[in-house]
Amino acid sequence: MHEVCNECGRLANYVTCMARFGKPPKQAAYEVSTFSKGKCHYCGRETMVTEERDFFYPDFSLINWKRYKLLKERYKK
């Protein structure tokens, strides 16, 4: 199991629901989750992280994480 930040977890949940069901998720994440300080396995940021299960075990392989990081850096400025 990997640690994941809120942003990456919600993104993966959204993409998974769109791929599987053709519509956005009814709920982006569990209402109550335990977050702790750590490093997100997907985006690499030091931030508050939780477990993948808190986002309903989305399929993180649907996202090109290298491209996501590049685009995020580009539009960060």
Order of alpha helices (4+ residues) and beta strands (2+ residues): beta-alpha-beta-beta-alpha
